[in-house]
């Protein structure tokens, strides 16, 4: 879709075609703006992830694209989760959620969302297109492309390009803070005992402090299994995360029995998650950051797809305000920061406070688990999630 040596002019440039970028594009579908979405990868492409998507993501997308929920649930790769089994010190509690969640392999989910962008918007999509240099001046944004003479210009750039965001690296002073960054590993398994397509499972171990190993069902009878720790803990204790992953199974008789005949499908892969316990500046002159680019993953659970989608919608709302007033300055972007604070960040701060308390006082987990056995307490928790 590129012309050698050409300059392509747009109003909005979205970098990244994952959930955050796609939700931004869909939210701009009726804006009458020239929108381009640029992604370095060729689709379909995989992204290492826990692949749990809370209802927030589907509700947000259904708001900006009526009928999305029905279409997504009908997608063959989608599983609807209604229960969670929590395993701790040989005990099990099952929660039956009022609000369902979902799993969908990221290769399929992201490709599905990109298909929704193609079907419902006029967005120009450029995949296999890696941004190189991003320049902001009084005229807007200019983006050069690696190994290409093509240049893209726009009035605003929205960085939805994940944990290693090119937009964030070039337009902010952000750096990785190990106290607010999660290192994780994930693998797929088949032939795992006692798995159900509507039940997610979580296992806690006291060995590594605050942590959990997840077992999430995905399409095809497989499970997504992963484990993560704060990067600071990994560095301080010199933990090899891949070794720790396999060691986790040996510590738990329940896990050992569950995975006795399991088959690992593909490699154990690592990934990083910037946590919302420290988000930095999510906006500035002619730019906005969404999802992992803005460090919006939950500090307690590590999940981030729902916040990526919601922040994409908020970024689209801010872009519309900017074009209405023809003001793309840092001060104009402060409304986005405020909206992000109210809709997402306040909850992330609460999760961070819980995380810190549990890290310092791990015995509280014993108390919480004991209380969770009582039906009234369980129903209260279920009504709140």
C-alpha positions in Angstrom: 0.0 0.0 0.0 3.0 2.3 -0.1 4.4 4.5 -2.9 8.2 4.8 -3.1 9.4 8.1 -1.7 5.8 9.3 -1.0 4.5 11.4 1.9 1.2 10.2 3.2 -0.9 12.8 5.0 -3.4 11.9 7.7 -5.2 13.5 10.6 -4.7 10.7 13.1 -1.8 8.2 13.1 -2.3 5.1 15.3 0.8 3.1 16.0 0.0 -0.5 16.9 -2.9 -2.7 15.7 -3.6 -4.6 19.0 -6.7 -4.2 21.1 -5.8 -0.5 22.1 -5.1 0.6 18.5 -8.1 -1.2 17.1 -10.5 0.2 19.7 -9.2 3.7 18.9 -9.7 3.2 15.2 -13.2 1.8 15.7 -14.2 4.7 18.1 -13.1 7.2 15.3 -15.2 5.4 12.6 -17.8 8.3 12.3 -15.4 11.2 12.9 -14.8 12.1 9.3 -11.1 12.1 9.9 -8.3 10.5 7.8 -7.0 7.8 10.0 -4.0 5.5 9.5 -3.0 2.5 11.6 0.6 1.4 11.4 2.0 -1.9 12.8 5.5 -3.4 12.5 4.1 -7.0 12.2 2.5 -9.0 9.5 -0.9 -10.2 10.5 -2.0 -12.6 11.8 0.7 -12.4 14.4 1.1 -13.8 17.9 1.7 -11.8 21.1 2.8 -13.6 24.2 0.1 -12.9 26.8 -2.1 -14.5 29.5 -5.0 -14.0 27.1 -7.7 -13.3 29.7 -10.0 -10.5 28.7 -12.4 -9.1 31.3 -15.9 -8.0 30.4 -14.8 -4.4 30.5 -13.2 -4.8 27.1 -16.3 -6.3 25.4 -18.6 -3.7 27.0 -16.4 -0.9 25.8 -16.2 -2.3 22.2 -20.0 -2.9 22.2 -20.6 0.7 23.2 -18.6 2.1 20.2 -19.6 -0.7 17.8 -23.2 -1.9 18.6 -23.5 -5.7 18.1 -19.8 -6.4 18.8 -20.6 -8.5 21.9 -22.8 -10.9 19.9 -20.2 -11.1 17.1 -17.3 -11.7 19.4 -19.1 -14.5 21.4 -20.0 -16.2 18.1 -16.3 -16.1 17.1 -15.1 -19.8 17.1 -11.9 -18.9 19.0 -13.7 -17.2 21.9 -14.4 -19.0 25.2 -16.7 -17.5 27.8 -15.5 -18.0 31.4 -18.0 -18.0 34.2 -16.1 -19.6 37.1 -12.7 -19.3 38.8 -11.1 -22.0 40.9 -8.5 -20.7 43.4 -6.1 -23.2 44.8 -4.0 -22.4 47.9 -2.2 -24.7 50.3 -4.1 -27.7 49.2 -7.5 -26.0 49.5 -9.9 -24.9 46.7 -12.5 -22.3 46.4 -14.7 -21.7 43.4 -16.1 -18.3 42.5 -19.1 -18.1 40.2 -18.9 -14.7 38.5 -21.8 -12.4 37.8 -19.8 -10.8 35.1 -18.2 -13.3 32.7 -14.7 -13.0 31.2 -13.2 -14.4 28.1 -10.2 -16.1 26.6 -9.1 -15.9 23.0 -5.6 -16.6 21.6 -3.9 -13.3 20.9 -3.1 -14.3 17.3 -6.8 -14.8 16.7 -8.1 -12.0 18.9 -5.9 -9.3 17.4 -6.6 -10.5 13.9 -10.3 -10.6 14.6 -10.2 -7.0 16.0 -8.2 -5.8 12.9 -11.0 -7.4 10.8 -13.6 -5.3 12.6 -11.5 -2.2 11.8 -11.4 -3.2 8.2 -15.2 -3.9 8.1 -16.5 -0.9 10.0 -14.1 1.9 9.4 -12.3 3.7 6.6 -8.9 3.4 8.4 -5.9 2.9 6.1 -4.0 -0.1 7.6 -0.3 -0.5 7.1 1.2 -3.8 8.5 4.8 -5.0 8.1 5.5 -1.3 8.5 7.9 -0.4 11.4 8.1 3.2 12.6 11.6 4.5 12.9 11.8 8.2 13.9 8.9 10.2 15.3 9.2 14.0 15.1 6.7 16.5 16.6 6.7 20.2 15.7 4.3 23.0 15.2 2.8 21.4 12.2 2.1 18.1 13.9 3.7 14.7 13.7 6.1 13.1 11.1 7.0 9.4 11.1 9.6 7.8 9.0 9.6 4.1 8.4 12.5 1.6 8.7 13.9 0.5 5.3 11.3 2.6 3.5 11.4 6.1 1.9 7.7 6.6 2.7 6.9 9.3 5.3 3.6 9.6 7.3 2.3 12.9 8.7 -0.6 13.7 11.0 -1.9 16.2 13.5 -1.8 13.6 16.3 -0.1 10.3 17.0 -1.7 7.7 19.3 0.8 5.2 20.7 -0.8 1.8 21.1 2.4 -0.2 20.4 2.7 -2.1 23.7 5.3 -2.4 26.4 8.2 -1.5 24.1 6.3 1.4 22.6 8.4 3.4 20.1 6.1 6.4 20.7 6.6 6.3 24.4 10.4 5.9 24.1 10.8 8.8 21.7 8.3 11.3 23.0 8.6 10.7 26.8 11.4 10.2 29.2 10.1 6.9 30.4 12.4 4.0 31.4 11.7 0.6 32.8 11.3 0.7 36.6 11.7 -2.8 38.0 9.4 -2.1 40.9 6.6 -1.4 38.5 7.3 -4.0 35.9 6.3 -7.7 35.7 8.4 -10.4 34.1 6.3 -13.4 33.0 6.5 -16.6 31.1 3.7 -18.5 29.3 3.3 -21.8 27.5 0.4 -23.8 26.0 -0.5 -27.3 27.2 -2.8 -30.0 26.0 -4.1 -33.1 27.7 -4.4 -31.3 31.1 -6.5 -33.1 33.6 -9.7 -31.6 35.0 -10.0 -28.5 32.7 -13.2 -27.0 31.6 -13.8 -24.4 28.9 -15.7 -22.0 31.2 -13.4 -22.3 34.3 -10.2 -20.4 34.9 -7.8 -21.7 37.5 -5.3 -20.0 39.8 -2.6 -21.5 42.0 -0.7 -19.7 44.7 2.6 -20.7 46.1 4.4 -19.2 49.2 7.9 -19.8 47.8 8.2 -16.6 45.7 6.2 -14.1 47.8 3.2 -12.6 46.1 2.6 -14.5 42.9 0.2 -16.9 41.2 0.3 -19.4 38.4 -2.6 -19.2 36.0 -4.3 -22.0 34.0 -6.7 -20.5 31.5 -8.6 -22.6 29.0 -8.3 -21.6 25.3 -10.0 -22.9 22.2 -9.0 -26.4 21.0 -8.9 -28.1 24.4 -5.6 -26.4 25.3 -4.7 -24.2 28.3 -2.6 -21.1 28.6 -0.3 -21.6 31.6 1.8 -18.8 32.9 3.6 -17.3 35.9 5.0 -13.9 36.7 7.0 -11.9 39.3 7.9 -8.3 39.8 11.1 -7.6 37.9 12.7 -6.2 41.0 12.2 -9.5 42.8 13.6 -11.4 39.9 16.7 -9.3 39.9 17.2 -9.1 43.7 16.8 -12.9 44.2 18.5 -13.8 40.9 15.5 -15.9 39.8 15.5 -17.7 36.5 11.8 -17.3 35.6 11.7 -20.3 33.3 13.3 -22.6 35.9 10.9 -21.2 38.5 7.9 -22.0 36.2 8.7 -25.7 36.0 9.6 -25.7 39.7 6.1 -24.4 40.5 4.6 -27.7 39.4 6.8 -29.7 41.8 5.8 -27.6 44.8 2.1 -28.3 44.4 0.7 -31.9 44.6 -2.5 -30.6 42.9 -0.5 -29.2 40.0 1.7 -32.2 39.7 -1.4 -34.5 39.4 -3.1 -32.1 37.0 -0.2 -31.9 34.6 1.1 -35.5 35.0 0.1 -36.5 31.4 0.1 -33.0 29.9 1.9 -32.1 26.8 3.6 -28.8 26.3 2.7 -27.3 22.9 5.4 -25.0 21.7 8.1 -23.2 23.7 7.9 -21.5 27.1 8.1 -17.8 26.1 8.7 -14.7 28.2 7.2 -11.2 28.1 7.1 -8.0 30.1 4.2 -6.1 31.5 4.5 -2.4 32.6 2.2 -2.1 35.6 -0.2 0.7 36.3 1.3 1.4 39.7 3.5 4.0 37.9 2.2 5.3 34.6 4.2 8.4 34.0 3.0 10.9 31.4 0.3 9.4 29.2 0.1 12.4 26.8 2.0 15.4 25.6 2.4 17.6 22.5 0.5 16.0 19.7 0.5 12.5 21.3 -1.5 10.1 23.5 -0.5 6.7 24.9 -2.9 3.8 25.4 -2.7 0.3 26.9 0.7 -1.1 27.7 2.3 1.9 26.1 0.8 4.0 28.9 1.5 1.3 31.6 -2.1 0.4 32.3 -1.9 -3.2 33.3 -3.3 -4.2 36.7 -0.6 -4.3 39.4 -2.4 -7.2 41.2 -3.5 -9.4 38.4 -1.2 -8.3 35.5 -4.2 -8.2 33.1 -4.3 -5.3 30.6 -6.5 -6.0 27.6 -9.6 -4.3 29.1 -7.7 -1.2 30.0 -6.1 -1.1 26.6 -9.5 -1.1 24.9 -11.0 1.5 27.3 -8.0 3.8 27.0 -8.3 3.5 23.2 -11.8 4.8 23.4 -10.8 7.6 25.7 -7.9 8.5 23.3 -10.4 8.7 20.4 -12.6 11.0 22.5 -9.6 13.2 23.2 -8.6 13.3 19.5 -12.0 14.5 18.6 -11.8 17.3 21.2 -8.4 18.3 19.7 -9.7 18.6 16.2 -12.8 20.5 17.4 -10.6 23.2 19.0 -7.6 22.7 16.7 -5.5 22.5 19.8 -3.0 19.6 20.1 -0.9 21.1 22.9 0.2 19.4 26.1 -2.4 21.5 28.0 -5.2 20.3 25.7 -4.2 16.7 26.4 -4.7 17.1 30.1 -8.3 16.2 29.8 -7.3 12.8 28.5 -5.0 12.4 31.6 -8.0 13.3 33.8 -10.3 10.9 32.0 -7.8 8.1 32.3 -7.4 8.9 36.0 -11.1 8.6 36.7 -11.8 5.6 34.4 -8.7 3.5 35.0 -5.9 4.8 37.1 -7.8 5.2 40.4 -8.7 1.5 40.3 -5.0 0.6 39.5 -3.9 2.5 42.5 -6.3 0.5 44.7 -4.9 -2.7 43.2 -1.4 -1.5 43.9 -2.2 -0.8 47.5 -3.6 -4.3 47.9 -0.5 -5.7 46.2 1.8 -3.9 48.6 -0.2 -5.0 51.6 -0.2 -8.6 50.6 3.5 -8.4 49.8 4.4 -7.0 53.3 1.8 -9.1 55.2 1.5 -12.4 53.3 -0.5 -14.0 56.1 -3.5 -11.8 55.0 -3.9 -14.1 52.1 -4.6 -17.0 54.6 -7.3 -14.8 56.2 -8.8 -13.8 52.8 -8.8 -17.4 51.7 -10.4 -18.6 55.0 -13.2 -15.9 54.7 -13.8 -16.9 51.1 -15.1 -20.3 52.3 -18.2 -18.6 53.7 -21.0 -18.4 51.2 -22.0 -14.9 52.1 -18.5 -13.6 51.7 -18.2 -15.5 48.4 -21.4 -13.9 47.1 -20.2 -10.5 48.1 -16.9 -10.9 46.3 -18.7 -12.3 43.2 -21.0 -9.3 43.1 -18.1 -6.9 43.2 -16.1 -8.4 40.3 
